[in-house]
Amino acid sequence: MFRVSTLILTVLAAQISCPFGRFTRRLVGLMNHSLGIPACLTIVLLLQAPDLFAQHYLPRAEIRVEVNKTLIVASDPRPLLQAVQGLRARYGWLLPYEDPVYTDQELLDISRPDLGDRPRQYTRIAGGEFRAEFPSTDGIQELTVVEKIVTAYNQSGNPGKFMVRPAGSDFAVVGINTSADRSPATKLSVLDTLVNIPEQQRSTGETIEAILNAVAAKTGRKLALASGPVNRLQSSKVNIGAVEQPAREALLKTLAGMGGVWSWNLLYDPNTQTYMFNVVPLSQ
């Protein structure tokens, strides 16, 4: 059975072991004992709240259509992801997004010694503001627009290097793993890994986990199904196998069988060195 508990534990672990874990535990206790709010609900509420210690970012990318051009503005630790989410919402493009493995120079130390985080170090991606533009025309072409934005991002000085890759009939924004001197170490994303899984009927969630486990076995990387529509991942059934097939293609086929239109954000967590696979509706 697809493990709902893995999603819950991922959420709990991410918050309780976060750089503000001691503060969070105090707040959970206060809300639980004083207000009678269950701890699990408190965690969910906290996850929806803004980071109390973060700099100000945009809640979503801004897309401004002018006379001859369209300007997209993002401000986020992962500004390219925010830009991709804006393009999905405005144009209905699938655009799966995949992080690279970020180097130490691309991370920001957000440890809080005053809250007892030392000697453990906590980091996040050190992104900030990003702007790009493309011509405003009636016949906006997805590949042309996405390539312009990714090229501009790669020249912006923000963390990571990316490229545009085919993803079925659509395109994916894929991180390029780089070495410490930022020269490309390999142009392969972890989801370019060729996987083999036996063809059989499983829930969508179980199939995604089987694909991610196959990638982990071949690459030595840790991958986890971190979030998605839990009920649909459990209840929808797909009959899918793969023989030396890129994991990305197997995942596209799996999500297509779930009903509706779904994309994903594959986010690398530098603190646990784990790729988190997040299933998102097209609008995200």
PEDAUR-V826990 format. One record per residue. N is the residue number from 0. SS is DSSP state (h for helix, s for strand, l for the rest). Layout:
<<N:SS> <N:SS>>
This chain:
<<0:l> <1:l> <2:l> <3:h> <4:h> <5:h> <6:h> <7:h> <8:h> <9:h> <10:h> <11:h> <12:h> <13:h> <14:h> <15:h> <16:l> <17:l> <18:l> <19:l> <20:h> <21:h> <22:h> <23:h> <24:h> <25:h> <26:h> <27:h> <28:h> <29:h> <30:h> <31:h> <32:h> <33:h> <34:h> <35:l> <36:l> <37:l> <38:h> <39:h> <40:h> <41:h> <42:h> <43:h> <44:h> <45:h> <46:h> <47:h> <48:l> <49:l> <50:l> <51:l> <52:l> <53:l> <54:l> <55:l> <56:l> <57:l> <58:l> <59:l> <60:l> <61:s> <62:s> <63:s> <64:s> <65:l> <66:l> <67:l> <68:s> <69:s> <70:s> <71:s> <72:s> <73:s> <74:s> <75:l> <76:l> <77:l> <78:h> <79:h> <80:h> <81:h> <82:h> <83:h> <84:h> <85:h> <86:h> <87:h> <88:h> <89:h> <90:h> <91:l> <92:l> <93:l> <94:l> <95:l> <96:s> <97:s> <98:l> <99:l> <100:l> <101:l> <102:l> <103:h> <104:h> <105:h> <106:s> <107:s> <108:s> <109:l> <110:l> <111:l> <112:h> <113:h> <114:h> <115:l> <116:l> <117:l> <118:l> <119:l> <120:l> <121:l> <122:s> <123:s> <124:s> <125:l> <126:l> <127:l> <128:s> <129:s> <130:s> <131:s> <132:s> <133:s> <134:s> <135:l> <136:l> <137:l> <138:l> <139:l> <140:l> <141:h> <142:h> <143:h> <144:h> <145:h> <146:h> <147:h> <148:h> <149:h> <150:h> <151:h> <152:h> <153:h> <154:l> <155:l> <156:l> <157:l> <158:l> <159:l> <160:s> <161:s> <162:s> <163:s> <164:s> <165:s> <166:s> <167:l> <168:l> <169:s> <170:s> <171:s> <172:s> <173:s> <174:s> <175:s> <176:s> <177:s> <178:l> <179:l> <180:l> <181:l> <182:l> <183:s> <184:s> <185:s> <186:l> <187:l> <188:l> <189:h> <190:h> <191:h> <192:l> <193:s> <194:s> <195:s> <196:s> <197:s> <198:s> <199:s> <200:s> <201:s> <202:s> <203:h> <204:h> <205:h> <206:h> <207:h> <208:h> <209:h> <210:h> <211:h> <212:h> <213:h> <214:h> <215:h> <216:h> <217:h> <218:h> <219:l> <220:l> <221:s> <222:s> <223:s> <224:s> <225:s> <226:s> <227:l> <228:l> <229:h> <230:h> <231:h> <232:h> <233:h> <234:h> <235:l> <236:s> <237:s> <238:s> <239:s> <240:s> <241:s> <242:s> <243:s> <244:s> <245:s> <246:h> <247:h> <248:h> <249:h> <250:h> <251:h> <252:h> <253:h> <254:h> <255:h> <256:l> <257:l> <258:l> <259:l> <260:l> <261:s> <262:s> <263:s> <264:s> <265:s> <266:s> <267:s> <268:s> <269:l> <270:l> <271:l> <272:l> <273:s> <274:s> <275:s> <276:s> <277:s> <278:s> <279:s> <280:s> <281:l> <282:l> <283:l>>
